Amino acid sequence: MHDDFARNLRLLCSYYKSIAEVCRRLNVNRPQFNRYLSGRYRPSANTLRRFCEFFGVEEHEILLPSAQFERLVQVRPRHTPAPEPTAPEAPHLAHLKAIGTAGLDKYLGYYFETYLSMACPGKILRTLVCLEQRDGRVYYQRTERLVEHPHEKAYHGIYLGMAHFLTDRIFLADYESLTGLEMTQTILFPSFKNRVTRLTGLKLGVSGSGERMPCCARVVYEFLGQTIDVRRALRMCGLYDVDDPCIDDATRQAIRNDSALGEWHFRARF
């Protein structure tokens, strides 16, 4: 047992907000660090050197009897934890949060997202989207429900992302959270009515088939409300034939991926 070392290590950790913070900043596994704190194990020479450099003590000092080490720490100038390094992208993300969150309050809630499937050409795909606000940011989850064969259990693909409202467009960017193999971006026109009913725009992503072909499609977001029966809504999601009566004519027309004469780009439509 290494009781003195463990007590000394716990004393040094007490100058930080939490053990979790120390583990994160030292890039050490929490269960392994707990073994050092318990006195059952002592770190290797290399790991011990990293610990001492981080806490600002000498290697021989951290191995002193705990009472002697505590007196030593008390009479020394308080070691100020070094600030965590700031990621290069942090200021840009903070700026994006500051300019892109205002105005999204009216859009929080659940939507049916409908567009021509990228993975199953000739089919319409309906998914469930939920926008919610947490810690001053607007996050969303997009859930795909697919049933490959009748009487088989449905597969749910979960996409997680963030929403931003920049000037007069809503930008959504997400990634597929189960496999991490796909990201999508959606740009929507905002609603100019007091009550949100339907949003249209364009969606860019990768087909889920083997070729993983980048695709762009027109998309419709149909507002359902801020509180819904999620299970029932998910049962209404999935693949539909293009002439299925469950898809209303207005939605069917809005998601048509055609180009008018003289259009040089694939464009969204109100």
C-alpha positions in Angstrom: 0.0 0.0 0.0 1.1 3.5 -0.8 -0.9 5.5 1.8 1.3 8.5 2.1 1.5 9.0 -1.7 -2.3 8.6 -1.9 -3.0 11.2 0.8 -0.5 13.6 -0.9 -2.2 13.1 -4.2 -5.7 13.7 -2.7 -4.4 16.9 -1.1 -3.1 18.2 -4.4 -6.4 17.4 -6.1 -8.3 19.3 -3.5 -7.0 22.6 -5.1 -9.0 21.8 -8.2 -12.8 21.8 -8.8 -13.1 18.0 -9.0 -11.2 14.8 -9.6 -12.8 14.6 -13.0 -11.2 17.9 -13.9 -7.8 16.7 -12.8 -8.2 13.4 -14.9 -9.3 15.4 -17.9 -6.4 17.8 -17.8 -3.9 15.1 -17.1 -5.5 12.9 -19.8 -5.5 10.0 -17.5 -8.2 7.2 -17.1 -10.5 7.9 -14.1 -10.6 4.3 -12.9 -6.8 4.1 -13.0 -6.5 7.4 -11.2 -8.9 6.2 -8.5 -6.5 3.3 -7.9 -3.7 5.8 -7.2 -5.9 7.7 -4.9 -6.8 4.6 -3.0 -3.2 3.7 -2.3 -3.4 0.4 -4.0 -1.1 1.3 -6.9 1.7 3.8 -7.5 2.2 5.3 -11.0 5.1 4.5 -13.2 8.1 6.7 -13.2 7.0 8.5 -16.4 3.4 9.0 -15.1 4.7 10.2 -11.7 6.9 12.8 -13.4 3.8 14.1 -15.4 1.8 14.3 -12.1 4.6 16.3 -10.4 5.0 18.7 -13.3 1.3 19.3 -13.4 0.9 19.9 -9.6 4.2 21.9 -9.3 6.0 19.6 -6.8 9.2 17.6 -6.9 9.1 13.8 -7.3 10.7 13.1 -3.9 8.3 15.5 -2.2 5.1 13.8 -3.3 6.5 10.6 -1.7 7.1 12.2 1.7 5.1 11.2 4.8 1.7 12.9 4.4 2.0 15.1 7.5 5.4 16.4 6.4 4.1 17.0 2.8 1.0 18.9 4.1 3.2 21.3 6.1 5.4 21.7 3.0 2.5 22.6 0.8 1.0 25.0 3.4 4.1 27.2 3.7 4.7 27.4 -0.1 3.0 29.9 -2.3 -0.3 28.5 -3.4 0.1 26.6 -6.7 -2.3 28.2 -9.2 -3.7 25.6 -11.6 -2.7 26.5 -15.1 -5.7 27.5 -17.2 -7.0 24.9 -19.6 -5.8 25.5 -23.1 -8.4 27.1 -25.4 -9.2 25.3 -28.6 -8.5 27.4 -31.7 -12.1 27.1 -32.8 -13.6 28.2 -29.4 -13.8 31.9 -30.2 -15.4 31.2 -33.5 -18.0 28.9 -31.9 -18.7 31.5 -29.2 -19.2 34.2 -31.8 -21.5 31.9 -33.8 -23.5 31.2 -30.6 -23.8 35.0 -29.9 -25.1 35.9 -33.3 -27.0 32.8 -34.2 -29.3 32.0 -31.3 -31.6 35.0 -31.1 -34.9 34.5 -33.0 -35.0 30.7 -32.7 -37.4 30.6 -29.7 -40.5 30.5 -31.9 -39.1 27.5 -33.8 -38.6 25.2 -30.8 -40.6 22.0 -30.8 -41.3 18.9 -33.0 -41.5 18.7 -36.8 -42.1 16.1 -39.5 -39.2 16.4 -41.9 -40.2 15.2 -45.4 -38.0 14.9 -48.5 -37.2 12.4 -51.4 -35.0 9.7 -49.9 -31.4 9.8 -50.8 -30.8 6.1 -50.0 -34.1 4.8 -51.6 -34.7 6.7 -54.9 -38.3 7.0 -55.8 -39.4 7.0 -52.1 -40.4 9.8 -49.8 -38.8 9.8 -46.3 -40.5 11.3 -43.3 -38.4 11.8 -40.1 -39.1 13.3 -36.7 -37.1 16.4 -35.6 -37.1 18.0 -32.2 -35.5 21.5 -31.6 -34.8 22.4 -28.0 -32.8 25.1 -26.1 -30.2 24.2 -23.6 -27.5 26.4 -22.0 -28.2 29.2 -24.4 -27.9 27.1 -27.5 -30.4 25.4 -29.7 -29.8 21.7 -30.3 -31.9 19.3 -32.2 -32.3 15.5 -32.7 -33.5 14.1 -36.0 -34.8 10.5 -35.9 -35.2 8.2 -38.9 -37.4 5.2 -38.5 -36.9 2.5 -41.2 -38.4 -0.9 -41.5 -36.6 -2.9 -44.2 -39.0 -5.9 -44.2 -42.6 -6.3 -42.9 -42.9 -7.6 -39.3 -39.3 -6.8 -38.6 -38.2 -4.4 -35.8 -37.8 -0.8 -36.9 -34.3 0.7 -37.1 -33.9 4.2 -35.6 -31.1 6.4 -36.9 -30.3 9.3 -34.6 -28.8 12.5 -35.9 -27.7 15.2 -33.4 -26.9 18.7 -34.3 -27.1 22.5 -33.6 -29.3 25.2 -35.2 -28.4 28.8 -35.9 -30.6 31.7 -37.2 -28.3 34.0 -39.3 -30.0 37.1 -40.7 -33.0 35.5 -42.5 -32.2 31.8 -42.8 -32.2 28.9 -40.4 -29.1 26.7 -40.6 -29.1 23.1 -39.3 -25.9 20.9 -39.1 -25.9 17.4 -37.6 -24.1 14.1 -37.6 -25.3 10.5 -37.5 -24.6 9.5 -33.9 -24.6 5.7 -34.0 -22.0 5.1 -36.6 -20.5 8.6 -37.1 -20.4 8.0 -40.9 -22.5 10.9 -42.1 -23.1 14.6 -41.6 -26.0 16.6 -43.1 -26.7 20.3 -43.5 -30.2 21.9 -44.0 -31.0 25.5 -44.8 -34.6 26.6 -44.2 -36.6 29.7 -44.9 -38.0 31.2 -41.7 -41.7 31.7 -41.1 -43.0 35.2 -41.7 -46.2 34.4 -39.8 -46.8 34.7 -36.1 -47.5 31.0 -35.9 -45.0 28.5 -37.4 -46.7 25.9 -39.6 -44.4 24.8 -42.4 -40.8 25.6 -43.3 -39.1 24.8 -46.7 -35.5 24.6 -47.8 -32.7 22.4 -49.1 -31.0 19.5 -47.5 -27.4 18.3 -48.3 -26.2 14.9 -47.3 -24.9 11.4 -48.3 -27.1 8.5 -49.4 -27.0 5.6 -47.0 -26.5 3.1 -49.8 -23.1 1.6 -50.5 -22.1 4.2 -53.0 -22.5 7.0 -50.4 -23.3 9.5 -53.1 -23.5 13.2 -52.0 -27.1 14.4 -52.7 -29.2 17.5 -52.4 -33.0 17.5 -52.0 -35.8 20.0 -51.3 -37.2 19.5 -47.8 -40.3 20.4 -45.8 -40.5 20.8 -42.1 -44.1 20.5 -40.8 -44.5 21.9 -37.2 -46.3 19.5 -34.9 -46.1 21.4 -31.5 -43.9 21.7 -28.5 -45.5 18.7 -26.8 -46.5 15.6 -28.8 -47.0 11.9 -28.5 -43.5 11.0 -29.6 -44.2 7.2 -30.0 -47.2 7.9 -32.2 -45.3 10.4 -34.2 -42.4 8.0 -34.8 -44.9 5.3 -36.0 -45.9 7.8 -38.7 -42.3 8.2 -39.9 -40.6 6.1 -42.5 -40.6 5.5 -46.3 -43.7 6.3 -48.4 -44.5 5.8 -52.1 -44.6 9.1 -54.0 -48.3 8.8 -54.5 -49.2 7.7 -50.9 -52.2 9.5 -49.7 -50.6 10.0 -46.3 -48.4 12.7 -47.9 -50.5 15.7 -48.7 -50.3 17.3 -52.2 -48.8 20.6 -50.9 -45.8 18.7 -49.4 -45.5 16.4 -52.4 -45.2 19.4 -54.7 -42.8 21.3 -52.4 -40.3 18.4 -52.3 -40.2 17.8 -56.1 -36.5 17.9 -57.2 -37.0 19.5 -60.5 -35.4 22.6 -62.1 -37.2 25.3 -64.0 -36.0 26.6 -67.4 -33.2 29.1 -66.9 -32.2 27.9 -63.4 -28.4 27.4 -63.3 -28.4 26.0 -59.7 -30.6 23.6 -57.7 -32.6 26.1 -55.7 -34.9 26.1 -52.7 -38.4 27.3 -53.2 -40.9 29.0 -50.8 
